[in-house]
Amino acid sequence: MKARVTVTLKNGVLDPQGKAIEGALKSLGVEGIDGVRQGKVFDIELGTTDRSKAEAALKAACEKLLANTVIENYRVEIA
């Protein structure tokens, strides 16, 4: 079973890396950029076919390691 975990900063949390990317895009002449927020994507392969167990394991992984839940949100998608 394959899954994707997407981790992003919560609204209101400053994102200096996103601002740097935004500035770089503008300096490269990319038009129409109003803002950039950066995040992390984890593609994970699981050794189970039980969807509920996989989801529980991934949520535990996010809470313990993949996301800092004080300042980040996460989304789990199972393929």
PDB file of N, CA, C and O in Angstrom:
ATOM      1  N   MET A   1       0.854  -1.165   0.000  1.00  0.00           N
ATOM      2  CA  MET A   1       0.000   0.000   0.000  1.00  0.00           C
ATOM      3  C   MET A   1       0.902   1.231   0.000  1.00  0.00           C
ATOM      4  O   MET A   1       1.921   1.270   0.690  1.00  0.00           O
ATOM      5  N   LYS A   2       0.516   2.227  -0.777  1.00  0.00           N
ATOM      6  CA  LYS A   2       1.297   3.459  -0.855  1.00  0.00           C
ATOM      7  C   LYS A   2       0.491   4.612  -0.269  1.00  0.00           C
ATOM      8  O   LYS A   2      -0.737   4.651  -0.341  1.00  0.00           O
ATOM      9  N   ALA A   3       1.235   5.550   0.312  1.00  0.00           N
ATOM     10  CA  ALA A   3       0.587   6.719   0.904  1.00  0.00           C
ATOM     11  C   ALA A   3       1.451   7.943   0.672  1.00  0.00           C
ATOM     12  O   ALA A   3       2.654   7.842   0.432  1.00  0.00           O
ATOM     13  N   ARG A   4       0.824   9.079   0.747  1.00  0.00           N
ATOM     14  CA  ARG A   4       1.529  10.354   0.678  1.00  0.00           C
ATOM     15  C   ARG A   4       1.115  11.187   1.884  1.00  0.00           C
ATOM     16  O   ARG A   4      -0.071  11.350   2.169  1.00  0.00           O
ATOM     17  N   VAL A   5       2.118  11.710   2.585  1.00  0.00           N
ATOM     18  CA  VAL A   5       1.886  12.601   3.713  1.00  0.00           C
ATOM     19  C   VAL A   5       2.402  13.974   3.308  1.00  0.00           C
ATOM     20  O   VAL A   5       3.558  14.116   2.910  1.00  0.00           O
ATOM     21  N   THR A   6       1.549  14.978   3.409  1.00  0.00           N
ATOM     22  CA  THR A   6       1.916  16.348   3.086  1.00  0.00           C
ATOM     23  C   THR A   6       1.889  17.161   4.370  1.00  0.00           C
ATOM     24  O   THR A   6       0.891  17.179   5.089  1.00  0.00           O
ATOM     25  N   VAL A   7       3.006  17.837   4.648  1.00  0.00           N
ATOM     26  CA  VAL A   7       3.136  18.648   5.864  1.00  0.00           C
ATOM     27  C   VAL A   7       3.322  20.097   5.441  1.00  0.00           C
ATOM     28  O   VAL A   7       4.201  20.405   4.636  1.00  0.00           O
ATOM     29  N   THR A   8       2.492  20.993   5.983  1.00  0.00           N
ATOM     30  CA  THR A   8       2.584  22.421   5.672  1.00  0.00           C
ATOM     31  C   THR A   8       2.510  23.233   6.955  1.00  0.00           C
ATOM     32  O   THR A   8       1.986  22.779   7.972  1.00  0.00           O
ATOM     33  N   LEU A   9       3.042  24.432   6.881  1.00  0.00           N
ATOM     34  CA  LEU A   9       2.961  25.328   8.029  1.00  0.00           C
ATOM     35  C   LEU A   9       1.523  25.790   8.233  1.00  0.00           C
ATOM     36  O   LEU A   9       0.792  25.998   7.264  1.00  0.00           O
ATOM     37  N   LYS A  10       1.122  25.947   9.467  1.00  0.00           N
ATOM     38  CA  LYS A  10      -0.208  26.465   9.773  1.00  0.00           C
ATOM     39  C   LYS A  10      -0.295  27.920   9.341  1.00  0.00           C
ATOM     40  O   LYS A  10       0.710  28.629   9.281  1.00  0.00           O
ATOM     41  N   ASN A  11      -1.520  28.354   9.040  1.00  0.00           N
ATOM     42  CA  ASN A  11      -1.738  29.761   8.700  1.00  0.00           C
ATOM     43  C   ASN A  11      -1.297  30.626   9.871  1.00  0.00           C
ATOM     44  O   ASN A  11      -1.544  30.288  11.028  1.00  0.00           O
ATOM     45  N   GLY A  12      -0.651  31.729   9.573  1.00  0.00           N
ATOM     46  CA  GLY A  12      -0.190  32.637  10.612  1.00  0.00           C
ATOM     47  C   GLY A  12       1.238  32.381  11.058  1.00  0.00           C
ATOM     48  O   GLY A  12       1.836  33.221  11.730  1.00  0.00           O
ATOM     49  N   VAL A  13       1.796  31.228  10.693  1.00  0.00           N
ATOM     50  CA  VAL A  13       3.191  30.934  11.027  1.00  0.00           C
ATOM     51  C   VAL A  13       4.064  31.516   9.929  1.00  0.00           C
ATOM     52  O   VAL A  13       3.831  31.267   8.746  1.00  0.00           O
ATOM     53  N   LEU A  14       5.070  32.292  10.320  1.00  0.00           N
ATOM     54  CA  LEU A  14       5.962  32.891   9.337  1.00  0.00           C
ATOM     55  C   LEU A  14       6.693  31.808   8.550  1.00  0.00           C
ATOM     56  O   LEU A  14       7.065  30.767   9.093  1.00  0.00           O
ATOM     57  N   ASP A  15       6.891  32.074   7.255  1.00  0.00           N
ATOM     58  CA  ASP A  15       7.526  31.114   6.356  1.00  0.00           C
ATOM     59  C   ASP A  15       8.656  31.814   5.592  1.00  0.00           C
ATOM     60  O   ASP A  15       8.471  32.197   4.437  1.00  0.00           O
ATOM     61  N   PRO A  16       9.827  31.984   6.228  1.00  0.00           N
ATOM     62  CA  PRO A  16      10.923  32.682   5.552  1.00  0.00           C
ATOM     63  C   PRO A  16      11.403  31.968   4.290  1.00  0.00           C
ATOM     64  O   PRO A  16      11.810  32.624   3.331  1.00  0.00           O
ATOM     65  N   GLN A  17      11.361  30.648   4.275  1.00  0.00           N
ATOM     66  CA  GLN A  17      11.777  29.926   3.073  1.00  0.00           C
ATOM     67  C   GLN A  17      10.794  30.187   1.928  1.00  0.00           C
ATOM     68  O   GLN A  17      11.208  30.366   0.782  1.00  0.00           O
ATOM     69  N   GLY A  18       9.515  30.207   2.233  1.00  0.00           N
ATOM     70  CA  GLY A  18       8.512  30.526   1.226  1.00  0.00           C
ATOM     71  C   GLY A  18       8.708  31.931   0.680  1.00  0.00           C
ATOM     72  O   GLY A  18       8.575  32.152  -0.523  1.00  0.00           O
ATOM     73  N   LYS A  19       9.025  32.888   1.559  1.00  0.00           N
ATOM     74  CA  LYS A  19       9.282  34.270   1.113  1.00  0.00           C
ATOM     75  C   LYS A  19      10.505  34.325   0.211  1.00  0.00           C
ATOM     76  O   LYS A  19      10.503  35.045  -0.788  1.00  0.00           O
ATOM     77  N   ALA A  20      11.561  33.568   0.550  1.00  0.00           N
ATOM     78  CA  ALA A  20      12.770  33.538  -0.274  1.00  0.00           C
ATOM     79  C   ALA A  20      12.461  32.951  -1.653  1.00  0.00           C
ATOM     80  O   ALA A  20      12.950  33.456  -2.664  1.00  0.00           O
ATOM     81  N   ILE A  21      11.658  31.898  -1.698  1.00  0.00           N
ATOM     82  CA  ILE A  21      11.268  31.298  -2.973  1.00  0.00           C
ATOM     83  C   ILE A  21      10.451  32.289  -3.791  1.00  0.00           C
ATOM     84  O   ILE A  21      10.658  32.433  -4.996  1.00  0.00           O
ATOM     85  N   GLU A  22       9.529  32.965  -3.131  1.00  0.00           N
ATOM     86  CA  GLU A  22       8.709  33.971  -3.809  1.00  0.00           C
ATOM     87  C   GLU A  22       9.594  35.050  -4.431  1.00  0.00           C
ATOM     88  O   GLU A  22       9.410  35.419  -5.591  1.00  0.00           O
ATOM     89  N   GLY A  23      10.553  35.554  -3.655  1.00  0.00           N
ATOM     90  CA  GLY A  23      11.459  36.583  -4.166  1.00  0.00           C
ATOM     91  C   GLY A  23      12.292  36.078  -5.335  1.00  0.00           C
ATOM     92  O   GLY A  23      12.498  36.803  -6.309  1.00  0.00           O
ATOM     93  N   ALA A  24      12.771  34.841  -5.248  1.00  0.00           N
ATOM     94  CA  ALA A  24      13.571  34.265  -6.328  1.00  0.00           C
ATOM     95  C   ALA A  24      12.741  34.114  -7.602  1.00  0.00           C
ATOM     96  O   ALA A  24      13.224  34.409  -8.695  1.00  0.00           O
ATOM     97  N   LEU A  25      11.502  33.659  -7.466  1.00  0.00           N
ATOM     98  CA  LEU A  25      10.642  33.518  -8.643  1.00  0.00           C
ATOM     99  C   LEU A  25      10.409  34.864  -9.311  1.00  0.00           C
ATOM    100  O   LEU A  25      10.455  34.976 -10.536  1.00  0.00           O
ATOM    101  N   LYS A  26      10.160  35.880  -8.501  1.00  0.00           N
ATOM    102  CA  LYS A  26       9.939  37.222  -9.056  1.00  0.00           C
ATOM    103  C   LYS A  26      11.194  37.740  -9.739  1.00  0.00           C
ATOM    104  O   LYS A  26      11.109  38.361 -10.798  1.00  0.00           O
ATOM    105  N   SER A  27      12.367  37.490  -9.143  1.00  0.00           N
ATOM    106  CA  SER A  27      13.612  37.966  -9.758  1.00  0.00           C
ATOM    107  C   SER A  27      13.923  37.209 -11.050  1.00  0.00           C
ATOM    108  O   SER A  27      14.662  37.710 -11.898  1.00  0.00           O
ATOM    109  N   LEU A  28      13.362  36.002 -11.207  1.00  0.00           N
ATOM    110  CA  LEU A  28      13.532  35.241 -12.445  1.00  0.00           C
ATOM    111  C   LEU A  28      12.513  35.629 -13.511  1.00  0.00           C
ATOM    112  O   LEU A  28      12.515  35.082 -14.614  1.00  0.00           O
ATOM    113  N   GLY A  29      11.649  36.570 -13.174  1.00  0.00           N
ATOM    114  CA  GLY A  29      10.675  37.058 -14.140  1.00  0.00           C
ATOM    115  C   GLY A  29       9.374  36.277 -14.172  1.00  0.00           C
ATOM    116  O   GLY A  29       8.563  36.468 -15.078  1.00  0.00           O
ATOM    117  N   VAL A  30       9.160  35.406 -13.203  1.00  0.00           N
ATOM    118  CA  VAL A  30       7.896  34.666 -13.148  1.00  0.00           C
ATOM    119  C   VAL A  30       6.826  35.627 -12.637  1.00  0.00           C
ATOM    120  O   VAL A  30       6.937  36.172 -11.538  1.00  0.00           O
ATOM    121  N   GLU A  31       5.796  35.825 -13.443  1.00  0.00           N
ATOM    122  CA  GLU A  31       4.763  36.801 -13.103  1.00  0.00           C
ATOM    123  C   GLU A  31       3.546  36.141 -12.472  1.00  0.00           C
ATOM    124  O   GLU A  31       3.306  34.947 -12.653  1.00  0.00           O
ATOM    125  N   GLY A  32       2.787  36.930 -11.735  1.00  0.00           N
ATOM    126  CA  GLY A  32       1.535  36.466 -11.169  1.00  0.00           C
ATOM    127  C   GLY A  32       1.678  35.744  -9.839  1.00  0.00           C
ATOM    128  O   GLY A  32       0.710  35.154  -9.358  1.00  0.00           O
ATOM    129  N   ILE A  33       2.853  35.776  -9.233  1.00  0.00           N
ATOM    130  CA  ILE A  33       3.058  35.113  -7.939  1.00  0.00           C
ATOM    131  C   ILE A  33       2.641  36.081  -6.835  1.00  0.00           C
ATOM    132  O   ILE A  33       3.219  37.158  -6.693  1.00  0.00           O
ATOM    133  N   ASP A  34       1.640  35.691  -6.061  1.00  0.00           N
ATOM    134  CA  ASP A  34       1.168  36.524  -4.958  1.00  0.00           C
ATOM    135  C   ASP A  34       1.677  36.047  -3.607  1.00  0.00           C
ATOM    136  O   ASP A  34       1.603  36.786  -2.625  1.00  0.00           O
ATOM    137  N   GLY A  35       2.189  34.833  -3.542  1.00  0.00           N
ATOM    138  CA  GLY A  35       2.704  34.311  -2.289  1.00  0.00           C
ATOM    139  C   GLY A  35       3.114  32.858  -2.455  1.00  0.00           C
ATOM    140  O   GLY A  35       2.580  32.141  -3.300  1.00  0.00           O
ATOM    141  N   VAL A  36       4.070  32.434  -1.637  1.00  0.00           N
ATOM    142  CA  VAL A  36       4.533  31.047  -1.661  1.00  0.00           C
ATOM    143  C   VAL A  36       4.630  30.547  -0.228  1.00  0.00           C
ATOM    144  O   VAL A  36       5.163  31.236   0.642  1.00  0.00           O
ATOM    145  N   ARG A  37       4.118  29.358   0.012  1.00  0.00           N
ATOM    146  CA  ARG A  37       4.276  28.662   1.295  1.00  0.00           C
ATOM    147  C   ARG A  37       4.928  27.330   0.967  1.00  0.00           C
ATOM    148  O   ARG A  37       4.440  26.605   0.100  1.00  0.00           O
ATOM    149  N   GLN A  38       5.998  26.999   1.626  1.00  0.00           N
ATOM    150  CA  GLN A  38       6.692  25.747   1.353  1.00  0.00           C
ATOM    151  C   GLN A  38       6.262  24.680   2.347  1.00  0.00           C
ATOM    152  O   GLN A  38       5.742  24.984   3.420  1.00  0.00           O
ATOM    153  N   GLY A  39       6.486  23.436   1.978  1.00  0.00           N
ATOM    154  CA  GLY A  39       6.121  22.327   2.845  1.00  0.00           C
ATOM    155  C   GLY A  39       6.978  21.110   2.551  1.00  0.00           C
ATOM    156  O   GLY A  39       8.005  21.205   1.878  1.00  0.00           O
ATOM    157  N   LYS A  40       6.547  19.969   3.060  1.00  0.00           N
ATOM    158  CA  LYS A  40       7.272  18.712   2.873  1.00  0.00           C
ATOM    159  C   LYS A  40       6.289  17.651   2.387  1.00  0.00           C
ATOM    160  O   LYS A  40       5.120  17.645   2.772  1.00  0.00           O
ATOM    161  N   VAL A  41       6.784  16.755   1.533  1.00  0.00           N
ATOM    162  CA  VAL A  41       5.978  15.636   1.048  1.00  0.00           C
ATOM    163  C   VAL A  41       6.755  14.360   1.306  1.00  0.00           C
ATOM    164  O   VAL A  41       7.941  14.273   0.988  1.00  0.00           O
ATOM    165  N   PHE A  42       6.087  13.366   1.882  1.00  0.00           N
ATOM    166  CA  PHE A  42       6.677  12.055   2.147  1.00  0.00           C
ATOM    167  C   PHE A  42       5.862  11.010   1.394  1.00  0.00           C
ATOM    168  O   PHE A  42       4.662  10.872   1.631  1.00  0.00           O
ATOM    169  N   ASP A  43       6.502  10.277   0.495  1.00  0.00           N
ATOM    170  CA  ASP A  43       5.869   9.141  -0.163  1.00  0.00           C
ATOM    171  C   ASP A  43       6.300   7.898   0.603  1.00  0.00           C
ATOM    172  O   ASP A  43       7.491   7.599   0.700  1.00  0.00           O
ATOM    173  N   ILE A  44       5.330   7.182   1.142  1.00  0.00           N
ATOM    174  CA  ILE A  44       5.608   6.080   2.052  1.00  0.00           C
ATOM    175  C   ILE A  44       4.962   4.799   1.529  1.00  0.00           C
ATOM    176  O   ILE A  44       3.808   4.806   1.100  1.00  0.00           O
ATOM    177  N   GLU A  45       5.715   3.706   1.568  1.00  0.00           N
ATOM    178  CA  GLU A  45       5.175   2.395   1.229  1.00  0.00           C
ATOM    179  C   GLU A  45       4.955   1.620   2.519  1.00  0.00           C
ATOM    180  O   GLU A  45       5.833   1.551   3.380  1.00  0.00           O
ATOM    181  N   LEU A  46       3.775   1.042   2.635  1.00  0.00           N
ATOM    182  CA  LEU A  46       3.398   0.306   3.841  1.00  0.00           C
ATOM    183  C   LEU A  46       3.255  -1.177   3.532  1.00  0.00           C
ATOM    184  O   LEU A  46       2.845  -1.558   2.435  1.00  0.00           O
ATOM    185  N   GLY A  47       3.593  -1.998   4.497  1.00  0.00           N
ATOM    186  CA  GLY A  47       3.509  -3.440   4.327  1.00  0.00           C
ATOM    187  C   GLY A  47       2.206  -4.025   4.822  1.00  0.00           C
ATOM    188  O   GLY A  47       2.179  -5.154   5.312  1.00  0.00           O
ATOM    189  N   THR A  48       1.130  -3.277   4.702  1.00  0.00           N
ATOM    190  CA  THR A  48      -0.182  -3.766   5.123  1.00  0.00           C
ATOM    191  C   THR A  48      -1.206  -3.474   4.040  1.00  0.00           C
ATOM    192  O   THR A  48      -1.020  -2.570   3.225  1.00  0.00           O
ATOM    193  N   THR A  49      -2.281  -4.236   4.037  1.00  0.00           N
ATOM    194  CA  THR A  49      -3.387  -3.967   3.118  1.00  0.00           C
ATOM    195  C   THR A  49      -4.607  -3.442   3.873  1.00  0.00           C
ATOM    196  O   THR A  49      -5.637  -3.139   3.271  1.00  0.00           O
ATOM    197  N   ASP A  50      -4.480  -3.339   5.193  1.00  0.00           N
ATOM    198  CA  ASP A  50      -5.567  -2.835   6.040  1.00  0.00           C
ATOM    199  C   ASP A  50      -5.498  -1.307   6.070  1.00  0.00           C
ATOM    200  O   ASP A  50      -4.605  -0.716   6.677  1.00  0.00           O
ATOM    201  N   ARG A  51      -6.454  -0.697   5.406  1.00  0.00           N
ATOM    202  CA  ARG A  51      -6.461   0.760   5.262  1.00  0.00           C
ATOM    203  C   ARG A  51      -6.511   1.481   6.615  1.00  0.00           C
ATOM    204  O   ARG A  51      -5.802   2.469   6.808  1.00  0.00           O
ATOM    205  N   SER A  52      -7.321   1.012   7.531  1.00  0.00           N
ATOM    206  CA  SER A  52      -7.454   1.696   8.823  1.00  0.00           C
ATOM    207  C   SER A  52      -6.172   1.580   9.645  1.00  0.00           C
ATOM    208  O   SER A  52      -5.791   2.531  10.327  1.00  0.00           O
ATOM    209  N   LYS A  53      -5.503   0.427   9.588  1.00  0.00           N
ATOM    210  CA  LYS A  53      -4.224   0.280  10.291  1.00  0.00           C
ATOM    211  C   LYS A  53      -3.164   1.177   9.675  1.00  0.00           C
ATOM    212  O   LYS A  53      -2.368   1.790  10.387  1.00  0.00           O
ATOM    213  N   ALA A  54      -3.155   1.253   8.350  1.00  0.00           N
ATOM    214  CA  ALA A  54      -2.189   2.105   7.658  1.00  0.00           C
ATOM    215  C   ALA A  54      -2.401   3.566   8.041  1.00  0.00           C
ATOM    216  O   ALA A  54      -1.445   4.284   8.333  1.00  0.00           O
ATOM    217  N   GLU A  55      -3.648   3.995   8.037  1.00  0.00           N
ATOM    218  CA  GLU A  55      -3.956   5.381   8.389  1.00  0.00           C
ATOM    219  C   GLU A  55      -3.551   5.683   9.835  1.00  0.00           C
ATOM    220  O   GLU A  55      -2.997   6.747  10.112  1.00  0.00           O
ATOM    221  N   ALA A  56      -3.821   4.772  10.740  1.00  0.00           N
ATOM    222  CA  ALA A  56      -3.446   4.962  12.144  1.00  0.00           C
ATOM    223  C   ALA A  56      -1.930   5.031  12.302  1.00  0.00           C
ATOM    224  O   ALA A  56      -1.419   5.857  13.058  1.00  0.00           O
ATOM    225  N   ALA A  57      -1.215   4.169  11.593  1.00  0.00           N
ATOM    226  CA  ALA A  57       0.250   4.175  11.666  1.00  0.00           C
ATOM    227  C   ALA A  57       0.824   5.471  11.122  1.00  0.00           C
ATOM    228  O   ALA A  57       1.764   6.026  11.690  1.00  0.00           O
ATOM    229  N   LEU A  58       0.261   5.953  10.024  1.00  0.00           N
ATOM    230  CA  LEU A  58       0.753   7.196   9.422  1.00  0.00           C
ATOM    231  C   LEU A  58       0.455   8.404  10.310  1.00  0.00           C
ATOM    232  O   LEU A  58       1.291   9.297  10.449  1.00  0.00           O
ATOM    233  N   LYS A  59      -0.717   8.430  10.900  1.00  0.00           N
ATOM    234  CA  LYS A  59      -1.045   9.533  11.806  1.00  0.00           C
ATOM    235  C   LYS A  59      -0.113   9.531  13.014  1.00  0.00           C
ATOM    236  O   LYS A  59       0.316  10.591  13.470  1.00  0.00           O
ATOM    237  N   ALA A  60       0.201   8.348  13.532  1.00  0.00           N
ATOM    238  CA  ALA A  60       1.149   8.251  14.647  1.00  0.00           C
ATOM    239  C   ALA A  60       2.530   8.737  14.221  1.00  0.00           C
ATOM    240  O   ALA A  60       3.206   9.432  14.980  1.00  0.00           O
ATOM    241  N   ALA A  61       2.954   8.374  13.007  1.00  0.00           N
ATOM    242  CA  ALA A  61       4.251   8.820  12.494  1.00  0.00           C
ATOM    243  C   ALA A  61       4.292  10.338  12.378  1.00  0.00           C
ATOM    244  O   ALA A  61       5.308  10.962  12.685  1.00  0.00           O
ATOM    245  N   CYS A  62       3.196  10.925  11.938  1.00  0.00           N
ATOM    246  CA  CYS A  62       3.133  12.389  11.819  1.00  0.00           C
ATOM    247  C   CYS A  62       3.212  13.049  13.191  1.00  0.00           C
ATOM    248  O   CYS A  62       3.959  14.008  13.388  1.00  0.00           O
ATOM    249  N   GLU A  63       2.444  12.532  14.124  1.00  0.00           N
ATOM    250  CA  GLU A  63       2.411  13.115  15.465  1.00  0.00           C
ATOM    251  C   GLU A  63       3.757  12.991  16.178  1.00  0.00           C
ATOM    252  O   GLU A  63       4.136  13.871  16.951  1.00  0.00           O
ATOM    253  N   LYS A  64       4.481  11.895  15.917  1.00  0.00           N
ATOM    254  CA  LYS A  64       5.731  11.639  16.629  1.00  0.00           C
ATOM    255  C   LYS A  64       6.962  12.207  15.929  1.00  0.00           C
ATOM    256  O   LYS A  64       7.921  12.589  16.600  1.00  0.00           O
ATOM    257  N   LEU A  65       6.960  12.272  14.584  1.00  0.00           N
ATOM    258  CA  LEU A  65       8.190  12.617  13.883  1.00  0.00           C
ATOM    259  C   LEU A  65       8.025  13.524  12.670  1.00  0.00           C
ATOM    260  O   LEU A  65       8.743  14.516  12.543  1.00  0.00           O
ATOM    261  N   LEU A  66       7.104  13.207  11.788  1.00  0.00           N
ATOM    262  CA  LEU A  66       7.064  13.883  10.496  1.00  0.00           C
ATOM    263  C   LEU A  66       6.604  15.331  10.553  1.00  0.00           C
ATOM    264  O   LEU A  66       6.996  16.137   9.709  1.00  0.00           O
ATOM    265  N   ALA A  67       5.783  15.672  11.529  1.00  0.00           N
ATOM    266  CA  ALA A  67       5.251  17.039  11.628  1.00  0.00           C
ATOM    267  C   ALA A  67       5.424  17.575  13.042  1.00  0.00           C
ATOM    268  O   ALA A  67       5.288  16.847  14.025  1.00  0.00           O
ATOM    269  N   ASN A  68       5.722  18.848  13.115  1.00  0.00           N
ATOM    270  CA  ASN A  68       5.717  19.557  14.396  1.00  0.00           C
ATOM    271  C   ASN A  68       4.305  20.128  14.522  1.00  0.00           C
ATOM    272  O   ASN A  68       4.019  21.197  13.983  1.00  0.00           O
ATOM    273  N   THR A  69       3.439  19.434  15.218  1.00  0.00           N
ATOM    274  CA  THR A  69       2.017  19.784  15.231  1.00  0.00           C
ATOM    275  C   THR A  69       1.703  21.109  15.915  1.00  0.00           C
ATOM    276  O   THR A  69       0.567  21.579  15.859  1.00  0.00           O
ATOM    277  N   VAL A  70       2.686  21.710  16.552  1.00  0.00           N
ATOM    278  CA  VAL A  70       2.475  23.040  17.126  1.00  0.00           C
ATOM    279  C   VAL A  70       2.380  24.074  16.008  1.00  0.00           C
ATOM    280  O   VAL A  70       1.576  25.003  16.086  1.00  0.00           O
ATOM    281  N   ILE A  71       3.202  23.915  14.966  1.00  0.00           N
ATOM    282  CA  ILE A  71       3.248  24.909  13.893  1.00  0.00           C
ATOM    283  C   ILE A  71       2.913  24.346  12.523  1.00  0.00           C
ATOM    284  O   ILE A  71       2.843  25.100  11.552  1.00  0.00           O
ATOM    285  N   GLU A  72       2.701  23.022  12.418  1.00  0.00           N
ATOM    286  CA  GLU A  72       2.452  22.420  11.118  1.00  0.00           C
ATOM    287  C   GLU A  72       1.172  21.588  11.113  1.00  0.00           C
ATOM    288  O   GLU A  72       0.785  20.991  12.118  1.00  0.00           O
ATOM    289  N   ASN A  73       0.532  21.570   9.948  1.00  0.00           N
ATOM    290  CA  ASN A  73      -0.594  20.678   9.681  1.00  0.00           C
ATOM    291  C   ASN A  73      -0.088  19.536   8.817  1.00  0.00           C
ATOM    292  O   ASN A  73       0.934  19.670   8.145  1.00  0.00           O
ATOM    293  N   TYR A  74      -0.796  18.413   8.829  1.00  0.00           N
ATOM    294  CA  TYR A  74      -0.441  17.327   7.934  1.00  0.00           C
ATOM    295  C   TYR A  74      -1.699  16.728   7.333  1.00  0.00           C
ATOM    296  O   TYR A  74      -2.789  16.799   7.902  1.00  0.00           O
ATOM    297  N   ARG A  75      -1.508  16.134   6.160  1.00  0.00           N
ATOM    298  CA  ARG A  75      -2.612  15.467   5.465  1.00  0.00           C
ATOM    299  C   ARG A  75      -2.105  14.102   5.007  1.00  0.00           C
ATOM    300  O   ARG A  75      -1.023  14.008   4.428  1.00  0.00           O
ATOM    301  N   VAL A  76      -2.866  13.056   5.255  1.00  0.00           N
ATOM    302  CA  VAL A  76      -2.509  11.690   4.881  1.00  0.00           C
ATOM    303  C   VAL A  76      -3.428  11.255   3.741  1.00  0.00           C
ATOM    304  O   VAL A  76      -4.651  11.320   3.861  1.00  0.00           O
ATOM    305  N   GLU A  77      -2.826  10.809   2.626  1.00  0.00           N
ATOM    306  CA  GLU A  77      -3.586  10.288   1.487  1.00  0.00           C
ATOM    307  C   GLU A  77      -3.088   8.876   1.210  1.00  0.00           C
ATOM    308  O   GLU A  77      -1.894   8.662   0.997  1.00  0.00           O
ATOM    309  N   ILE A  78      -3.999   7.922   1.214  1.00  0.00           N
ATOM    310  CA  ILE A  78      -3.651   6.537   0.929  1.00  0.00           C
ATOM    311  C   ILE A  78      -4.145   6.190  -0.473  1.00  0.00           C
ATOM    312  O   ILE A  78      -5.312   6.393  -0.806  1.00  0.00           O
ATOM    313  N   ALA A  79      -3.234   5.664  -1.281  1.00  0.00           N
ATOM    314  CA  ALA A  79      -3.569   5.337  -2.679  1.00  0.00           C
ATOM    315  C   ALA A  79      -4.315   4.031  -2.747  1.00  0.00           C
ATOM    316  O   ALA A  79      -4.683   3.586  -3.835  1.00  0.00           O
TER     317      ALA A  79
END
